[in-house]
Amino acid sequence: MPPLAAPGVSLVSTTAGLLQHYWSTQQWRLLYRETDANLLPASLAPFQVIASPSNAMWADPFPVSLGARRFVLFEECTYRFWGRTTGSRGILRVMEYFGDGKWSPPRTILERPYHLSYPFVFESGGRHYLIPETLANSSIELYEAVEFPWRWRFVRSLLTDVSAVDSTLVEIDGTWWMFTCMESFGAPNRDLCLFHTDDPVNGRWMPHQKNPVVVDAGCARMAGNLWFDGTHWIRPGQDCSAGYGGAVKLRRILDLTPHSYCEQALGRLGPETIEGASGVHTLNMAAGLQFSDARRSVERWRLC
């Protein structure tokens, strides 16, 4: 029988840790603010929390627009008995924003027999497309909007037999780039890989010659859309150096070709300015809305 505590660790602290784990768990919530700023916010203090059902976790917000209408796509995961997530599957939902803090009831837009998250949306050829995170199906899947943003149909798998998370596309000078974190290279959340093509829907995605282009759990995993600051493309990455989703780090891309890649640190957005928060792992901006999410500790009985 293994010892109850490692040498130098008191039985009291070990027991306290076990009781704390039994009594509480982690929950993600959506944060937003209305702003035309296209820069990293200095703080999350001005952001408002969108109330979610007591038994649900909401994360990975992606704001999108259609004309004057504004929406947010996000992941929902429902807790089971006593705040357990084991066996539950993430689904994708959407809400419409009416202004003045008013949101429509959430509506499910995509559900599969496996876990879904990170609902990345892009436009090509006048059509809207969706690439959710489908690690549980060992693929990177592409969906097309039948009725945007409510209904989607499967088009094809862009890559198969891969352990990829949080795939994010951007078009630069006619070339489409896919940024995705590949767990198959080694440790989770550590290896950022690039792929490129001329046609994101029907084309073949070619791997970058230097993959993985970033090997660093502190910034490799994507944390939302890339954006252009007028001079450089900015890439948000998750800081997973001390655990999943600790903060968002901004990276300035200095060089991007099929043969080379270089980026540098730009800034950081952490949970310090939100009372009770212990993690942040998304930053997205669109249509005058800026979105993030925050993790907090919550008593398990509140999730039942």
C-alpha positions as CSV (number, residue, x, y, z in Angstrom):
1,M,0.0,0.0,0.0
2,P,1.5,3.4,-1.0
3,P,2.1,6.0,1.8
4,L,-0.6,8.5,2.4
5,A,1.8,11.4,2.0
6,A,5.2,11.9,0.5
7,P,8.2,12.5,2.8
8,G,8.1,16.0,4.1
9,V,4.4,16.5,3.4
10,S,2.1,16.5,6.5
11,L,-0.8,14.2,6.7
12,V,-2.9,17.3,7.7
13,S,-2.1,19.2,4.5
14,T,-2.7,16.0,2.3
15,T,-6.1,15.4,4.0
16,A,-7.0,19.0,3.6
17,G,-6.2,18.8,-0.1
18,L,-8.3,15.7,-0.6
19,L,-11.2,17.3,1.2
20,Q,-10.9,20.5,-0.9
21,H,-10.9,18.4,-4.1
22,Y,-14.0,16.6,-2.9
23,W,-15.8,19.7,-1.9
24,S,-15.0,22.0,-4.9
25,T,-14.1,21.9,-8.6
26,Q,-13.4,24.3,-11.4
27,Q,-15.9,26.2,-13.6
28,W,-15.3,28.4,-16.6
29,R,-17.5,31.5,-17.3
30,L,-17.8,33.9,-20.2
31,L,-16.7,37.5,-19.9
32,Y,-17.3,40.3,-22.4
33,R,-17.3,44.1,-22.9
34,E,-18.4,46.4,-25.7
35,T,-15.4,48.2,-27.1
36,D,-13.9,49.2,-30.5
37,A,-10.4,48.7,-29.2
38,N,-8.3,46.2,-31.1
39,L,-5.6,45.9,-28.5
40,L,-4.9,43.6,-25.5
41,P,-7.0,44.9,-22.6
42,A,-4.9,45.9,-19.6
43,S,-7.3,44.2,-17.3
44,L,-10.4,42.1,-17.2
45,A,-12.0,44.2,-14.5
46,P,-14.2,46.1,-16.9
47,F,-15.6,42.9,-18.3
48,Q,-19.1,41.6,-17.4
49,V,-19.9,38.0,-16.6
50,I,-22.6,36.3,-18.7
51,A,-24.7,34.2,-16.3
52,S,-24.7,30.5,-17.1
53,P,-26.9,27.7,-15.8
54,S,-25.7,26.5,-12.4
55,N,-24.8,23.0,-13.8
56,A,-22.9,24.2,-16.9
57,M,-19.5,25.3,-17.9
58,W,-19.2,28.0,-20.6
59,A,-15.9,28.6,-22.3
60,D,-14.1,29.4,-25.6
61,P,-16.2,32.4,-26.7
62,F,-16.0,33.5,-30.4
63,P,-18.0,36.6,-31.3
64,V,-19.2,36.9,-34.9
65,S,-21.5,39.2,-36.8
66,L,-24.0,39.0,-39.7
67,G,-24.8,42.5,-40.9
68,A,-25.8,44.4,-37.8
69,R,-26.6,41.3,-35.8
70,R,-24.0,40.1,-33.3
71,F,-23.6,36.6,-31.8
72,V,-21.2,34.6,-29.7
73,L,-20.4,30.9,-30.2
74,F,-19.1,28.9,-27.3
75,E,-18.6,25.5,-25.7
76,E,-21.0,24.2,-23.1
77,C,-20.2,21.2,-20.9
78,T,-22.8,20.1,-18.4
79,Y,-21.7,18.8,-15.0
80,R,-22.9,15.5,-13.7
81,F,-23.6,14.3,-10.1
82,W,-21.6,16.3,-7.5
83,G,-20.0,18.5,-10.1
84,R,-18.3,15.7,-12.1
85,T,-17.4,16.2,-15.8
86,T,-16.2,12.6,-16.4
87,G,-18.3,11.1,-19.2
88,S,-19.8,14.5,-20.3
89,R,-19.3,15.9,-23.8
90,G,-18.8,19.5,-24.8
91,I,-21.4,20.8,-27.3
92,L,-21.4,24.1,-29.3
93,R,-24.0,26.8,-28.6
94,V,-24.8,30.3,-29.7
95,M,-26.4,33.4,-28.3
96,E,-27.4,36.7,-30.0
97,Y,-26.6,40.0,-28.4
98,F,-29.3,42.7,-28.4
99,G,-27.3,45.4,-26.7
100,D,-27.4,46.8,-23.1
101,G,-26.3,43.5,-21.6
102,K,-29.2,41.6,-23.1
103,W,-28.6,38.1,-24.7
104,S,-30.9,35.6,-26.3
105,P,-31.3,32.2,-24.7
106,P,-28.5,29.8,-25.7
107,R,-29.2,27.5,-28.7
108,T,-27.3,24.3,-29.6
109,I,-25.7,24.5,-33.0
110,L,-23.5,21.4,-33.1
111,E,-23.4,18.2,-31.1
112,R,-21.5,15.0,-31.9
113,P,-20.9,11.6,-30.1
114,Y,-17.5,13.0,-29.1
115,H,-16.4,16.2,-27.3
116,L,-16.5,19.6,-29.1
117,S,-15.0,22.9,-28.1
118,Y,-13.3,26.0,-29.5
119,P,-15.8,27.0,-32.3
120,F,-13.5,28.8,-34.7
121,V,-15.4,30.6,-37.5
122,F,-14.1,32.0,-40.8
123,E,-15.4,33.2,-44.1
124,S,-14.3,32.1,-47.6
125,G,-15.9,32.6,-50.9
126,G,-18.9,34.4,-49.3
127,R,-19.6,31.4,-47.1
128,H,-19.2,30.9,-43.3
129,Y,-17.3,27.9,-42.1
130,L,-16.7,26.4,-38.6
131,I,-13.7,24.4,-37.3
132,P,-14.5,23.0,-33.8
133,E,-11.9,21.3,-31.7
134,T,-12.4,17.5,-32.3
135,L,-9.4,16.0,-30.6
136,A,-11.7,13.1,-29.3
137,N,-12.3,12.1,-33.0
138,S,-8.5,12.4,-33.9
139,S,-9.3,14.9,-36.7
140,I,-9.6,18.5,-37.7
141,E,-13.2,18.9,-39.1
142,L,-14.7,21.5,-41.3
143,Y,-18.4,22.5,-41.3
144,E,-20.3,24.9,-43.5
145,A,-23.2,27.1,-42.4
146,V,-26.5,26.0,-43.8
147,E,-28.2,28.8,-41.9
148,F,-25.7,31.0,-40.2
149,P,-25.1,30.8,-37.3
150,W,-27.8,28.3,-36.3
151,R,-27.3,25.2,-38.6
152,W,-24.1,23.6,-39.9
153,R,-23.3,20.6,-42.1
154,F,-20.1,18.5,-42.1
155,V,-17.9,19.1,-45.2
156,R,-14.8,17.1,-44.7
157,S,-11.9,16.4,-42.4
158,L,-9.0,18.7,-43.1
159,L,-6.6,16.4,-41.3
160,T,-7.1,12.9,-40.0
161,D,-5.3,10.7,-37.5
162,V,-4.0,13.7,-35.6
163,S,-4.0,14.8,-32.0
164,A,-4.7,18.5,-32.7
165,V,-6.4,21.1,-30.5
166,D,-7.7,24.6,-31.0
167,S,-7.1,25.0,-34.8
168,T,-7.2,28.6,-35.9
169,L,-7.0,29.9,-39.5
170,V,-5.9,33.2,-40.9
171,E,-5.4,34.4,-44.6
172,I,-2.3,36.5,-45.3
173,D,-1.6,37.7,-48.8
174,G,-3.6,35.0,-50.4
175,T,-2.2,32.1,-48.4
176,W,-4.3,30.4,-45.7
177,W,-2.4,29.4,-42.5
178,M,-3.6,26.9,-39.9
179,F,-2.2,27.2,-36.4
180,T,-2.8,24.1,-34.3
181,C,-1.3,22.6,-31.2
182,M,-0.3,19.0,-31.9
183,E,-0.2,16.6,-28.9
184,S,1.2,13.8,-31.0
185,F,4.7,15.5,-30.9
186,G,5.1,15.2,-27.2
187,A,3.7,16.8,-24.0
188,P,0.2,18.4,-24.2
189,N,-0.1,22.1,-25.0
190,R,3.5,22.4,-25.9
191,D,3.9,22.1,-29.7
192,L,2.5,24.6,-32.1
193,C,2.4,23.4,-35.7
194,L,1.6,25.3,-39.0
195,F,-0.1,24.2,-42.2
196,H,-0.8,26.2,-45.3
197,T,-2.9,26.1,-48.4
198,D,-4.4,28.3,-51.2
199,D,-7.9,26.9,-50.6
200,P,-9.0,26.4,-47.0
201,V,-12.1,24.4,-48.0
202,N,-11.0,22.1,-50.8
203,G,-7.3,22.4,-50.8
204,R,-4.6,20.2,-49.4
205,W,-3.0,21.5,-46.2
206,M,0.8,21.3,-46.4
207,P,2.9,21.1,-43.2
208,H,5.4,23.8,-42.4
209,Q,9.0,22.7,-42.9
210,K,9.9,23.7,-39.3
211,N,7.1,22.0,-37.4
212,P,6.7,22.3,-34.6
213,V,7.4,26.1,-35.0
214,V,7.0,26.8,-31.3
215,V,7.9,24.4,-28.5
216,D,6.7,26.1,-25.3
217,A,3.8,25.2,-23.0
218,G,3.8,28.8,-21.9
219,C,2.4,30.1,-25.3
220,A,2.0,27.3,-27.9
221,R,-1.7,26.5,-27.7
222,M,-4.0,28.9,-29.4
223,A,-6.3,31.2,-27.4
224,G,-8.4,32.7,-30.1
225,N,-8.3,34.5,-33.5
226,L,-5.2,36.2,-34.8
227,W,-5.5,39.9,-35.6
228,F,-3.5,42.6,-37.5
229,D,-2.4,45.6,-35.5
230,G,-1.4,47.6,-38.6
231,T,2.1,46.4,-38.7
232,H,2.2,42.8,-37.5
233,W,-0.1,39.8,-37.0
234,I,-0.7,39.1,-33.3
235,R,-1.2,35.5,-32.1
236,P,-2.9,34.8,-28.7
237,G,-1.6,31.7,-27.0
238,Q,-2.5,30.0,-23.8
239,D,-0.1,29.9,-20.9
240,C,-0.2,26.3,-19.8
241,S,3.3,26.3,-18.1
242,A,1.8,25.8,-14.7
243,G,-1.4,24.0,-15.8
244,Y,-4.1,24.3,-18.4
245,G,-5.4,27.7,-19.3
246,G,-3.5,29.8,-16.8
247,A,-3.4,33.1,-18.8
248,V,-3.4,34.4,-22.4
249,K,-0.1,35.5,-23.8
250,L,0.2,37.7,-26.9
251,R,2.8,37.0,-29.5
252,R,3.9,39.3,-32.3
253,I,4.7,37.4,-35.5
254,L,7.9,38.7,-37.1
255,D,8.4,36.1,-39.9
256,L,6.0,33.7,-41.6
257,T,6.8,31.8,-44.7
258,P,6.5,28.1,-45.7
259,H,10.2,27.8,-44.7
260,S,10.5,30.0,-41.6
261,Y,8.7,31.3,-38.6
262,C,9.6,33.8,-35.8
263,E,7.5,35.4,-33.1
264,Q,8.2,37.5,-30.0
265,A,6.5,38.2,-26.7
266,L,4.1,41.1,-26.6
267,G,1.9,41.0,-23.5
268,R,-0.1,38.9,-21.0
269,L,-3.7,38.8,-19.8
270,G,-4.1,37.0,-16.6
271,P,-6.9,36.3,-14.0
272,E,-5.4,38.6,-11.4
273,T,-7.9,41.4,-11.9
274,I,-11.0,39.2,-11.4
275,E,-11.9,38.3,-7.8
276,G,-11.8,34.5,-7.3
277,A,-10.4,33.7,-10.8
278,S,-7.6,31.3,-11.3
279,G,-7.3,31.1,-15.1
280,V,-8.0,32.8,-18.4
281,H,-7.6,31.0,-21.8
282,T,-9.5,32.9,-24.5
283,L,-9.3,36.4,-26.1
284,N,-11.4,37.3,-29.1
285,M,-12.7,40.5,-30.7
286,A,-15.3,41.2,-33.3
287,A,-18.2,43.5,-34.1
288,G,-17.4,45.8,-31.2
289,L,-17.3,43.0,-28.7
290,Q,-14.3,41.7,-26.8
291,F,-14.6,38.3,-25.2
292,S,-12.6,36.3,-22.7
293,D,-13.4,33.5,-20.2
294,A,-12.3,32.9,-16.6
295,R,-11.9,29.9,-14.4
296,R,-13.0,29.9,-10.8
297,S,-13.3,27.4,-7.9
298,V,-16.9,26.5,-7.0
299,E,-18.5,24.2,-4.5
300,R,-19.6,21.1,-6.1
301,W,-23.1,21.2,-4.6
302,R,-23.8,24.4,-6.5
303,L,-23.4,22.5,-9.8
304,C,-26.0,19.9,-9.0
